[in-house]
Amino acid sequence: MDQEQYDYAIIGAGAAGLQLVIKMIHDPFFAEKSILILDKDDKSTNDRTWCFWERGETKWDELATHIWSQGKFINNIKTVDFDLSPYRYKMVRSADFYEHAKVEIGGAPNVTWVKDEVANIEDQEIEGSINHYSATHIFDSRIPQEFHDRQDDYHSLIQHFKGWFIKTKKPVFNPNTFTMMDYRLKWRDSTSFTYVLPISETKALVEFTLFNDQLLMVGEYDQYLEKYLKTYLNLFDYEIEEVEQGMIPMSDYPFHKHHSRFITKIGTAGGWVRPSSGYSFKNADRYSSMMIENIKTGNRPEKGIATSRFRMYDSIFLKVLSSRNDLGEEIFTRLYTKPDIHSVFRFLDEESTLIEDMKVMFSLNKPQFWKAFLNTFFG
């Protein structure tokens, strides 16, 4: 079996790996560097939907299925409408992103994309099911087994969800406004809500989501989606055009400890997903840019990434919801109904100042947060 050699190898053609490759091929620094992408899938289907907020128009607008400038938050007591300006909320379907990435990468003579499943990595050597490869540096998006084996040692939850892309015969939705969270229908006494993304007056993604540590039975997600449509949208006549379902780990596990001289973990495996929100696409954009600059200046690729004070805030958040999952509705209500919701966006985007951070934390005003805060520092 021949061993192919490259300057860089990216394992996993997801949002993190592909955004990193795209930035490499557009930077002259990497023009003479050979780059390998390894993934067991050919990325030809829509396997997920990414949503995120950004200021104004950006490069992702061309790929966006829909963009919203207005949002709402709902619970049993009130409905709060909010104006996102200067932010806008955007939906990008993975199939569109994968196709975009293939077009970009297809024009780069120094990039090789191989459909192969990685079995093992040892320093700079990669063992695939089809071939063996060698790279000067490896970017690995696989979640380490230790994360699964040591769940009880850290504060961990799962963001799990099922969504229906539905089509109605009559106009039902307002395509200008999305629902960030609707807590009127919950699974037991948990942090669970419905998320509604109207694409047109007759089409929307309706998703039932939970932040907890217990998955539902297969049919339960469907039961809650059907109940929500009937009870709160008065919808009985609709067609389910597409289904998406997934799980996102939310943990304060120290993913960064798996970086090494030759291997940098990326994506969820690199701690790129904010445990307090589950948002990842824009982090992949931002962190891959930081990695490019680190490499060009001779620093370790992961320098300054996912190890900031925001990891401490996420740990506090997880400690509270791990012990009191019933507090999720109140916590998110306090966050997303703040008069200045833009400060929350800056906080979740890791762009806020320390003073702004403290204002957000103080606004939660729960003794459980202060206990978790003290335990984080002095426990």
C-alpha positions as CSV (number, residue, x, y, z in Angstrom):
1,M,0.0,0.0,0.0
2,D,1.5,3.3,-1.1
3,Q,1.7,6.2,1.4
4,E,0.8,9.6,0.0
5,Q,2.5,12.7,1.6
6,Y,1.1,16.2,2.0
7,D,1.9,19.4,3.9
8,Y,-1.6,19.6,5.5
9,A,-4.3,17.0,6.0
10,I,-7.8,17.9,7.0
11,I,-9.9,15.1,8.4
12,G,-13.6,15.7,8.1
13,A,-15.2,17.8,5.4
14,G,-17.7,19.6,7.6
15,A,-18.1,23.3,8.3
16,A,-14.8,23.5,10.2
17,G,-12.6,21.5,7.8
18,L,-14.0,23.0,4.6
19,Q,-13.9,26.6,5.8
20,L,-10.3,26.1,6.8
21,V,-9.4,24.7,3.3
22,I,-11.2,27.5,1.5
23,K,-9.2,30.1,3.5
24,M,-6.0,28.3,2.7
25,I,-6.5,28.2,-1.1
26,H,-7.3,31.9,-1.1
27,D,-4.1,32.8,0.8
28,P,-0.9,33.0,-1.3
29,F,1.0,31.7,1.7
30,F,-0.4,28.2,1.0
31,A,-0.1,28.3,-2.8
32,E,2.8,25.8,-2.9
33,K,1.4,23.7,0.0
34,S,-0.2,20.3,-0.7
35,I,-3.5,19.9,1.1
36,L,-5.4,16.6,1.6
37,I,-9.1,16.4,2.6
38,L,-10.3,13.1,4.0
39,D,-13.9,12.2,4.7
40,K,-15.9,9.0,4.6
41,D,-18.8,10.7,3.0
42,D,-19.0,12.4,-0.4
43,K,-21.0,15.3,1.0
44,S,-23.7,15.2,-1.7
45,T,-26.8,15.4,0.5
46,N,-28.3,18.0,2.9
47,D,-27.4,16.5,6.3
48,R,-27.8,19.6,8.4
49,T,-28.9,23.2,8.5
50,W,-26.7,26.0,10.0
51,C,-28.2,29.2,11.4
52,F,-26.3,32.2,12.7
53,W,-26.5,36.0,13.1
54,E,-24.2,38.4,11.4
55,R,-24.0,42.2,10.9
56,G,-25.2,43.3,7.5
57,E,-24.4,41.6,4.3
58,T,-21.5,39.1,4.1
59,K,-20.1,36.4,1.8
60,W,-22.7,33.9,3.2
61,D,-25.7,35.8,1.9
62,E,-25.3,34.2,-1.5
63,L,-25.7,30.7,0.0
64,A,-28.4,31.6,2.5
65,T,-31.8,29.9,2.0
66,H,-33.4,32.8,3.9
67,I,-32.4,35.8,6.0
68,W,-34.5,37.4,8.7
69,S,-34.2,40.9,10.3
70,Q,-36.9,40.4,12.9
71,G,-37.3,37.7,15.6
72,K,-39.5,36.7,18.5
73,F,-39.3,34.9,21.8
74,I,-42.3,33.2,23.3
75,N,-43.3,31.7,26.6
76,N,-46.6,31.1,28.4
77,I,-46.5,34.6,29.8
78,K,-45.5,36.8,26.9
79,T,-44.3,37.2,23.4
80,V,-41.3,39.5,22.9
81,D,-40.6,40.8,19.4
82,F,-37.1,42.1,18.7
83,D,-35.3,43.9,15.9
84,L,-32.0,42.3,15.0
85,S,-30.6,45.3,13.1
86,P,-27.7,45.8,12.4
87,Y,-27.6,42.0,12.7
88,R,-29.5,39.6,10.5
89,Y,-30.3,35.9,11.1
90,K,-29.3,33.6,8.3
91,M,-30.0,30.0,7.3
92,V,-27.5,28.0,5.2
93,R,-28.3,24.5,4.2
94,S,-25.3,22.1,4.2
95,A,-25.9,20.8,0.7
96,D,-25.5,24.4,-0.7
97,F,-22.4,24.9,1.4
98,Y,-20.8,21.6,0.3
99,E,-21.5,22.4,-3.3
100,H,-20.0,25.9,-2.9
101,A,-16.9,24.3,-1.2
102,K,-16.5,21.8,-4.0
103,V,-16.5,24.5,-6.6
104,E,-14.0,26.6,-4.7
105,I,-11.7,23.6,-4.0
106,G,-12.1,22.2,-7.5
107,G,-10.2,25.1,-8.9
108,A,-7.2,24.6,-6.6
109,P,-4.5,22.3,-8.0
110,N,-2.9,21.8,-4.6
111,V,-5.9,20.2,-3.0
112,T,-6.8,16.5,-3.1
113,W,-10.2,15.3,-1.8
114,V,-10.3,11.6,-1.0
115,K,-13.3,9.6,0.2
116,D,-11.8,7.5,2.9
117,E,-12.5,6.7,6.6
118,V,-9.7,7.4,9.0
119,A,-9.0,4.5,11.4
120,N,-6.0,5.9,13.3
121,I,-3.5,8.7,13.5
122,E,0.0,8.4,14.9
123,D,2.0,11.6,15.0
124,Q,2.1,12.5,11.2
125,E,0.9,9.2,9.9
126,I,-2.8,8.6,9.0
127,E,-4.2,5.2,8.6
128,G,-7.3,5.1,6.3
129,S,-9.5,2.2,5.3
130,I,-8.3,2.5,1.7
131,N,-4.8,4.0,1.9
132,H,-2.2,5.4,4.3
133,Y,-1.2,9.1,4.3
134,S,1.4,11.3,5.8
135,A,1.2,15.0,6.5
136,T,3.4,17.6,8.1
137,H,0.4,18.8,10.1
138,I,-3.0,17.3,10.6
139,F,-6.3,19.1,11.4
140,D,-8.6,16.5,12.9
141,S,-12.4,17.0,13.5
142,R,-13.0,13.6,15.1
143,I,-14.2,13.7,18.7
144,P,-11.8,11.9,20.9
145,Q,-13.0,8.7,22.6
146,E,-12.0,10.0,26.0
147,F,-14.8,12.6,25.7
148,H,-17.3,9.8,25.6
149,D,-15.6,7.7,28.2
150,R,-15.3,10.5,30.8
151,Q,-18.7,12.2,30.5
152,D,-19.3,11.9,34.3
153,D,-16.1,13.9,35.0
154,Y,-17.4,17.1,33.3
155,H,-20.6,19.1,33.0
156,S,-22.2,17.9,29.8
157,L,-25.6,18.2,28.1
158,I,-26.9,17.3,24.7
159,Q,-28.6,19.6,22.3
160,H,-30.9,17.2,20.5
161,F,-33.6,18.1,18.0
162,K,-35.8,17.0,15.2
163,G,-37.2,19.4,12.5
164,W,-39.7,19.2,9.8
165,F,-39.5,21.3,6.6
166,I,-43.2,21.7,6.0
167,K,-45.3,23.1,3.2
168,T,-48.9,24.4,3.6
169,K,-51.5,25.0,0.9
170,K,-52.6,28.4,2.4
171,P,-50.4,31.3,3.6
172,V,-49.6,30.7,7.3
173,F,-46.1,32.1,8.0
174,N,-44.5,35.5,8.2
175,P,-41.3,35.1,6.3
176,N,-39.8,38.3,7.8
177,T,-39.8,37.0,11.4
178,F,-38.4,33.8,12.9
179,T,-39.1,32.4,16.4
180,M,-35.9,32.0,18.3
181,M,-37.6,30.0,21.1
182,D,-41.2,29.1,22.0
183,Y,-41.5,27.5,25.4
184,R,-45.2,27.0,25.4
185,L,-44.7,23.3,24.7
186,K,-42.1,21.5,26.8
187,W,-41.0,17.9,27.5
188,R,-41.5,17.4,31.2
189,D,-39.8,20.0,33.3
190,S,-36.8,20.4,31.0
191,T,-35.1,23.1,28.9
192,S,-37.1,22.3,25.7
193,F,-38.6,24.6,23.1
194,T,-39.8,24.9,19.5
195,Y,-37.9,26.9,16.9
196,V,-39.7,28.2,13.8
197,L,-37.9,29.4,10.6
198,P,-40.4,30.6,8.0
199,I,-38.9,30.5,4.5
200,S,-42.0,31.8,2.8
201,E,-45.7,32.2,3.6
202,T,-46.2,28.5,2.9
203,K,-42.9,27.0,3.9
204,A,-41.0,26.7,7.2
205,L,-38.6,24.7,9.3
206,V,-40.3,23.8,12.6
207,E,-37.9,22.1,15.0
208,F,-38.4,20.7,18.5
209,T,-35.2,21.1,20.5
210,L,-34.0,20.0,24.0
211,F,-30.9,21.0,26.1
212,N,-30.7,18.2,28.6
213,D,-29.0,14.8,29.1
214,Q,-31.8,12.5,28.1
215,L,-32.7,11.6,24.5
216,L,-36.4,11.0,23.6
217,M,-37.9,7.9,22.2
218,V,-37.9,7.9,18.4
219,G,-41.5,8.9,18.0
220,E,-41.7,11.4,20.8
221,Y,-40.0,14.2,18.7
222,D,-42.7,13.7,16.0
223,Q,-45.5,13.8,18.7
224,Y,-44.2,17.2,20.0
225,L,-43.9,18.6,16.5
226,E,-47.4,17.5,15.5
227,K,-48.8,18.9,18.7
228,Y,-47.1,22.2,18.3
229,L,-48.4,22.6,14.7
230,K,-51.9,21.8,15.8
231,T,-52.1,23.7,19.1
232,Y,-50.1,26.8,18.4
233,L,-50.1,27.3,14.6
234,N,-53.6,25.8,14.1
235,L,-52.1,23.7,11.3
236,F,-53.7,20.4,10.3
237,D,-53.2,20.4,6.5
238,Y,-49.5,20.3,5.6
239,E,-46.9,18.3,3.8
240,I,-43.5,17.2,5.4
241,E,-41.0,17.8,2.6
242,E,-37.9,17.0,4.5
243,V,-36.8,15.9,8.0
244,E,-33.6,16.7,9.9
245,Q,-32.5,15.3,13.2
246,G,-29.3,15.7,15.2
247,M,-27.3,15.9,18.4
248,I,-24.7,18.5,19.4
249,P,-22.6,17.8,22.5
250,M,-22.6,20.7,25.0
251,S,-19.7,20.2,27.4
252,D,-16.9,21.9,29.4
253,Y,-14.7,19.0,28.5
254,P,-11.2,20.3,27.8
255,F,-11.0,19.5,24.1
256,H,-7.9,21.7,23.7
257,K,-5.8,19.1,25.6
258,H,-5.9,16.9,22.6
259,H,-3.8,19.3,20.5
260,S,-0.3,18.2,19.8
261,R,2.8,19.2,17.9
262,F,1.5,17.6,14.7
263,I,-2.3,17.4,15.3
264,T,-4.8,20.3,15.8
265,K,-8.4,19.4,16.7
266,I,-11.0,21.4,14.9
267,G,-14.8,21.8,14.9
268,T,-16.7,20.3,17.8
269,A,-13.5,18.2,18.6
270,G,-11.6,21.5,19.0
271,G,-14.1,23.1,21.3
272,W,-15.4,25.4,18.5
273,V,-19.1,24.9,19.5
274,R,-20.3,27.3,22.2
275,P,-21.9,25.0,24.9
276,S,-24.2,27.9,25.9
277,S,-25.8,28.1,22.5
278,G,-24.8,25.2,20.3
279,Y,-24.0,27.7,17.4
280,S,-21.0,26.6,15.4
281,F,-20.9,27.8,11.8
282,K,-19.7,31.3,12.4
283,N,-17.2,30.1,15.0
284,A,-15.8,27.8,12.2
285,D,-15.4,30.9,10.0
286,R,-13.8,33.0,12.7
287,Y,-11.5,30.3,14.2
288,S,-10.3,29.1,10.8
289,S,-9.2,32.7,10.0
290,M,-7.3,32.8,13.3
291,M,-5.6,29.5,12.5
292,I,-4.5,30.8,9.1
293,E,-2.9,33.9,10.8
294,N,-1.3,31.7,13.5
295,I,0.3,29.4,10.9
296,K,1.6,32.4,8.9
297,T,3.2,33.9,12.0
298,G,4.8,30.7,13.1
299,N,2.5,30.1,16.1
300,R,0.7,26.9,16.9
301,P,-2.5,26.8,14.9
302,E,-4.8,26.7,18.0
303,K,-3.3,29.7,19.8
304,G,-6.0,31.9,21.3
305,I,-8.8,29.6,20.1
306,A,-11.6,28.3,22.3
307,T,-9.6,28.7,25.5
308,S,-10.7,32.2,26.5
309,R,-12.8,33.5,29.4
310,F,-15.9,32.5,27.4
311,R,-15.2,28.9,28.2
312,M,-15.5,29.8,31.8
313,Y,-18.9,31.4,31.2
314,D,-20.0,28.3,29.3
315,S,-18.9,26.0,32.2
316,I,-21.0,28.1,34.6
317,F,-24.0,27.8,32.3
318,L,-23.6,24.0,32.1
319,K,-23.2,23.6,35.8
320,V,-26.5,25.3,36.4
321,L,-28.4,23.5,33.7
322,S,-26.9,20.1,34.6
323,S,-28.2,20.4,38.2
324,R,-31.4,22.4,37.5
325,N,-32.5,21.8,33.9
326,D,-35.9,23.3,34.8
327,L,-34.3,26.7,34.9
328,G,-33.5,26.8,31.2
329,E,-36.7,28.7,30.3
330,E,-36.1,31.4,32.8
331,I,-32.5,31.8,31.9
332,F,-33.1,32.1,28.2
333,T,-36.1,34.4,28.8
334,R,-33.8,36.7,30.7
335,L,-31.2,36.6,27.9
336,Y,-33.4,36.9,24.8
337,T,-35.8,39.5,26.2
338,K,-33.2,42.0,27.2
339,P,-33.9,45.5,25.8
340,D,-30.5,45.4,24.2
341,I,-30.4,41.9,22.6
342,H,-27.4,42.9,20.5
343,S,-25.3,42.8,23.7
344,V,-26.3,39.1,24.0
345,F,-25.2,38.5,20.3
346,R,-21.9,40.1,21.0
347,F,-21.5,38.0,24.2
348,L,-22.3,34.8,22.3
349,D,-20.0,35.8,19.4
350,E,-17.1,36.4,21.9
351,E,-16.9,40.0,20.9
352,S,-18.1,41.6,24.2
353,T,-15.9,43.4,26.7
354,L,-15.5,42.2,30.3
355,I,-17.9,44.9,31.5
356,E,-20.5,43.8,29.0
357,D,-20.0,40.2,30.0
358,M,-20.7,41.0,33.7
359,K,-23.9,42.9,32.7
360,V,-25.1,39.8,30.8
361,M,-24.2,37.5,33.8
362,F,-25.8,39.8,36.3
363,S,-28.9,40.0,34.3
364,L,-29.5,36.3,34.9
365,N,-29.7,37.1,38.6
366,K,-30.0,33.5,39.8
367,P,-28.3,32.2,43.0
368,Q,-27.4,29.1,41.1
369,F,-25.2,31.1,38.8
370,W,-23.4,32.8,41.6
371,K,-22.8,29.5,43.3
372,A,-21.5,28.0,40.1
373,F,-19.4,31.2,39.5
374,L,-17.7,30.8,43.0
375,N,-17.2,27.1,42.5
376,T,-15.5,27.7,39.2
377,F,-13.0,30.0,40.7
378,F,-12.6,28.6,44.2
379,G,-14.1,25.1,44.1
